[in-house]
Amino acid sequence: MPEYGIITSVMPPGGWHYPQKLSSGEEVRLTGFTFEMLLDAMLDFRRRHPELVGGSDTATIEMVRTDLKAYLCSHFRQNCADSPMSPAITAGVGIGMPNGQRYQTPIDRAGDWLARIGHQRLERVDPALAAHRAQICASCPQNVRWATPCAPCNESIQVRVQNAKGSLATPYDRNLLVCRVYGHTNEVAVWLVDTHHLPTEQRPPPPCWHNE
């Protein structure tokens, strides 16, 4: 399945690996038994070699993921979800995806949406309405799991969700995941007057509070 634009169900030739260049110009081959293990190995290596990220900066999972995707997409197109050769595109992976729109994993959609609202001035609804919306989302079949086996990736989303909603909470928070139709993290979206979601051709289930 695609993870962050990478087809992780297809192992690249030579296994999961990344050629990490050092500041000296030498190259170190980083490897992992799985995609997630390679991602963790890259993150750990760069955090132990801060000169690779500017010295004063700390390596982040987003930086590592971007570099790994760039390497795989430039050398192994079958592992790139954006490539016409990828299984995700040739097999038409995705549920109800509009024509011309590429498939994104739930965690990618959640990350994109959180980044989008981070640049918006957000107005919030009252707690009663938020709880009403949360109750609907908690029992909705389009409320889908976004977490992955990659712990640092999950932590990145969790921190951004917490930053977006602050101390706000509903009785249903532990059951709120990501909306498969609108791509927003429901734990945050239920509090917003405008969820700033992208246009979609998919129709939400009749009980959805977006229909109210």
Contacts in CASP RR format, 6 or more apart in sequence:
PFRMAT RR
TARGET T0000
AUTHOR 0000-0000-0000
METHOD contacts of the structure
MODEL  1
MPEYGIITSVMPPGGWHYPQKLSSGEEVRLTGFTFEMLLDAMLDFRRRHP
ELVGGSDTATIEMVRTDLKAYLCSHFRQNCADSPMSPAITAGVGIGMPNG
QRYQTPIDRAGDWLARIGHQRLERVDPALAAHRAQICASCPQNVRWATPC
APCNESIQVRVQNAKGSLATPYDRNLLVCRVYGHTNEVAVWLVDTHHLPT
EQRPPPPCWHNE
1 7 0 8 1.000
1 8 0 8 1.000
1 9 0 8 1.000
1 88 0 8 1.000
1 93 0 8 1.000
1 105 0 8 1.000
2 8 0 8 1.000
2 81 0 8 1.000
2 86 0 8 1.000
2 88 0 8 1.000
2 93 0 8 1.000
2 103 0 8 1.000
2 104 0 8 1.000
2 105 0 8 1.000
3 35 0 8 1.000
3 105 0 8 1.000
3 107 0 8 1.000
3 148 0 8 1.000
3 150 0 8 1.000
4 65 0 8 1.000
4 69 0 8 1.000
4 105 0 8 1.000
4 107 0 8 1.000
4 108 0 8 1.000
4 153 0 8 1.000
5 69 0 8 1.000
5 80 0 8 1.000
5 81 0 8 1.000
5 82 0 8 1.000
5 104 0 8 1.000
5 105 0 8 1.000
5 108 0 8 1.000
6 35 0 8 1.000
6 68 0 8 1.000
6 69 0 8 1.000
6 72 0 8 1.000
6 79 0 8 1.000
6 80 0 8 1.000
6 81 0 8 1.000
7 78 0 8 1.000
7 79 0 8 1.000
7 80 0 8 1.000
7 81 0 8 1.000
7 86 0 8 1.000
7 87 0 8 1.000
7 88 0 8 1.000
8 34 0 8 1.000
8 35 0 8 1.000
8 79 0 8 1.000
9 87 0 8 1.000
10 78 0 8 1.000
10 79 0 8 1.000
10 87 0 8 1.000
12 72 0 8 1.000
12 75 0 8 1.000
12 76 0 8 1.000
12 78 0 8 1.000
12 79 0 8 1.000
13 76 0 8 1.000
15 31 0 8 1.000
15 32 0 8 1.000
16 31 0 8 1.000
16 32 0 8 1.000
16 33 0 8 1.000
16 34 0 8 1.000
16 35 0 8 1.000
16 37 0 8 1.000
16 38 0 8 1.000
17 29 0 8 1.000
17 30 0 8 1.000
17 31 0 8 1.000
17 32 0 8 1.000
17 38 0 8 1.000
18 29 0 8 1.000
18 30 0 8 1.000
18 31 0 8 1.000
18 38 0 8 1.000
18 42 0 8 1.000
18 67 0 8 1.000
18 68 0 8 1.000
18 71 0 8 1.000
19 27 0 8 1.000
19 28 0 8 1.000
19 29 0 8 1.000
19 30 0 8 1.000
19 71 0 8 1.000
20 27 0 8 1.000
20 28 0 8 1.000
20 29 0 8 1.000
20 30 0 8 1.000
20 42 0 8 1.000
20 45 0 8 1.000
20 46 0 8 1.000
20 52 0 8 1.000
21 27 0 8 1.000
21 28 0 8 1.000
22 28 0 8 1.000
22 49 0 8 1.000
22 52 0 8 1.000
23 51 0 8 1.000
23 52 0 8 1.000
28 45 0 8 1.000
30 38 0 8 1.000
30 41 0 8 1.000
30 42 0 8 1.000
30 45 0 8 1.000
31 38 0 8 1.000
31 41 0 8 1.000
32 38 0 8 1.000
32 41 0 8 1.000
34 149 0 8 1.000
36 148 0 8 1.000
36 149 0 8 1.000
36 150 0 8 1.000
38 68 0 8 1.000
39 61 0 8 1.000
39 64 0 8 1.000
39 65 0 8 1.000
39 68 0 8 1.000
39 150 0 8 1.000
39 152 0 8 1.000
39 153 0 8 1.000
40 150 0 8 1.000
40 151 0 8 1.000
40 152 0 8 1.000
42 64 0 8 1.000
42 67 0 8 1.000
42 68 0 8 1.000
43 59 0 8 1.000
43 60 0 8 1.000
43 61 0 8 1.000
43 64 0 8 1.000
43 152 0 8 1.000
46 52 0 8 1.000
46 53 0 8 1.000
46 59 0 8 1.000
46 63 0 8 1.000
46 64 0 8 1.000
47 58 0 8 1.000
47 59 0 8 1.000
50 56 0 8 1.000
50 57 0 8 1.000
50 58 0 8 1.000
50 59 0 8 1.000
52 59 0 8 1.000
53 59 0 8 1.000
53 63 0 8 1.000
60 156 0 8 1.000
61 150 0 8 1.000
61 152 0 8 1.000
61 153 0 8 1.000
61 155 0 8 1.000
61 156 0 8 1.000
62 156 0 8 1.000
65 153 0 8 1.000
69 80 0 8 1.000
72 79 0 8 1.000
72 80 0 8 1.000
73 79 0 8 1.000
73 80 0 8 1.000
73 82 0 8 1.000
73 83 0 8 1.000
77 83 0 8 1.000
77 85 0 8 1.000
77 86 0 8 1.000
78 85 0 8 1.000
78 86 0 8 1.000
78 87 0 8 1.000
79 86 0 8 1.000
80 86 0 8 1.000
81 88 0 8 1.000
81 89 0 8 1.000
81 102 0 8 1.000
81 103 0 8 1.000
82 102 0 8 1.000
83 89 0 8 1.000
84 90 0 8 1.000
87 93 0 8 1.000
88 94 0 8 1.000
88 102 0 8 1.000
88 103 0 8 1.000
89 102 0 8 1.000
89 103 0 8 1.000
92 103 0 8 1.000
93 103 0 8 1.000
94 103 0 8 1.000
95 180 0 8 1.000
96 201 0 8 1.000
96 202 0 8 1.000
97 103 0 8 1.000
98 200 0 8 1.000
98 201 0 8 1.000
98 202 0 8 1.000
104 112 0 8 1.000
105 146 0 8 1.000
105 148 0 8 1.000
106 144 0 8 1.000
106 145 0 8 1.000
106 146 0 8 1.000
106 177 0 8 1.000
106 178 0 8 1.000
106 180 0 8 1.000
106 183 0 8 1.000
107 146 0 8 1.000
107 147 0 8 1.000
107 148 0 8 1.000
107 153 0 8 1.000
107 154 0 8 1.000
107 157 0 8 1.000
107 178 0 8 1.000
109 146 0 8 1.000
109 178 0 8 1.000
109 183 0 8 1.000
110 146 0 8 1.000
110 157 0 8 1.000
110 178 0 8 1.000
110 183 0 8 1.000
110 184 0 8 1.000
110 185 0 8 1.000
111 157 0 8 1.000
111 160 0 8 1.000
112 183 0 8 1.000
113 183 0 8 1.000
113 184 0 8 1.000
113 185 0 8 1.000
113 196 0 8 1.000
113 197 0 8 1.000
114 157 0 8 1.000
114 160 0 8 1.000
114 161 0 8 1.000
114 164 0 8 1.000
114 185 0 8 1.000
114 188 0 8 1.000
116 196 0 8 1.000
117 164 0 8 1.000
117 188 0 8 1.000
117 192 0 8 1.000
117 195 0 8 1.000
117 196 0 8 1.000
118 164 0 8 1.000
120 194 0 8 1.000
120 196 0 8 1.000
122 164 0 8 1.000
122 192 0 8 1.000
122 193 0 8 1.000
122 194 0 8 1.000
123 192 0 8 1.000
123 193 0 8 1.000
123 194 0 8 1.000
124 130 0 8 1.000
124 168 0 8 1.000
124 191 0 8 1.000
124 192 0 8 1.000
124 193 0 8 1.000
125 133 0 8 1.000
125 190 0 8 1.000
125 191 0 8 1.000
125 192 0 8 1.000
125 193 0 8 1.000
127 168 0 8 1.000
127 170 0 8 1.000
130 168 0 8 1.000
130 170 0 8 1.000
130 190 0 8 1.000
130 191 0 8 1.000
131 170 0 8 1.000
131 171 0 8 1.000
131 172 0 8 1.000
131 190 0 8 1.000
132 209 0 8 1.000
133 189 0 8 1.000
133 190 0 8 1.000
133 209 0 8 1.000
134 170 0 8 1.000
134 171 0 8 1.000
134 172 0 8 1.000
134 173 0 8 1.000
134 176 0 8 1.000
134 186 0 8 1.000
134 187 0 8 1.000
134 190 0 8 1.000
135 170 0 8 1.000
135 172 0 8 1.000
136 207 0 8 1.000
136 208 0 8 1.000
136 209 0 8 1.000
137 143 0 8 1.000
137 172 0 8 1.000
137 175 0 8 1.000
137 176 0 8 1.000
137 179 0 8 1.000
137 186 0 8 1.000
137 189 0 8 1.000
137 190 0 8 1.000
137 209 0 8 1.000
138 172 0 8 1.000
138 175 0 8 1.000
138 176 0 8 1.000
140 179 0 8 1.000
140 205 0 8 1.000
140 207 0 8 1.000
140 208 0 8 1.000
141 205 0 8 1.000
142 179 0 8 1.000
142 180 0 8 1.000
142 181 0 8 1.000
142 204 0 8 1.000
142 205 0 8 1.000
142 208 0 8 1.000
143 175 0 8 1.000
143 176 0 8 1.000
143 177 0 8 1.000
143 178 0 8 1.000
143 179 0 8 1.000
143 180 0 8 1.000
143 186 0 8 1.000
144 177 0 8 1.000
144 178 0 8 1.000
144 179 0 8 1.000
144 180 0 8 1.000
145 177 0 8 1.000
145 178 0 8 1.000
146 157 0 8 1.000
146 177 0 8 1.000
146 178 0 8 1.000
146 185 0 8 1.000
147 154 0 8 1.000
147 157 0 8 1.000
148 154 0 8 1.000
157 185 0 8 1.000
161 185 0 8 1.000
161 187 0 8 1.000
161 188 0 8 1.000
164 185 0 8 1.000
164 188 0 8 1.000
165 187 0 8 1.000
165 188 0 8 1.000
165 191 0 8 1.000
168 191 0 8 1.000
170 176 0 8 1.000
170 190 0 8 1.000
173 187 0 8 1.000
176 185 0 8 1.000
176 186 0 8 1.000
176 187 0 8 1.000
176 190 0 8 1.000
177 185 0 8 1.000
177 186 0 8 1.000
178 184 0 8 1.000
178 185 0 8 1.000
178 186 0 8 1.000
179 185 0 8 1.000
179 186 0 8 1.000
179 189 0 8 1.000
179 204 0 8 1.000
181 200 0 8 1.000
181 202 0 8 1.000
181 203 0 8 1.000
181 204 0 8 1.000
181 208 0 8 1.000
182 189 0 8 1.000
182 195 0 8 1.000
182 197 0 8 1.000
182 200 0 8 1.000
182 204 0 8 1.000
182 210 0 8 1.000
183 197 0 8 1.000
184 195 0 8 1.000
184 197 0 8 1.000
189 195 0 8 1.000
189 197 0 8 1.000
190 209 0 8 1.000
195 210 0 8 1.000
204 210 0 8 1.000
204 211 0 8 1.000
END
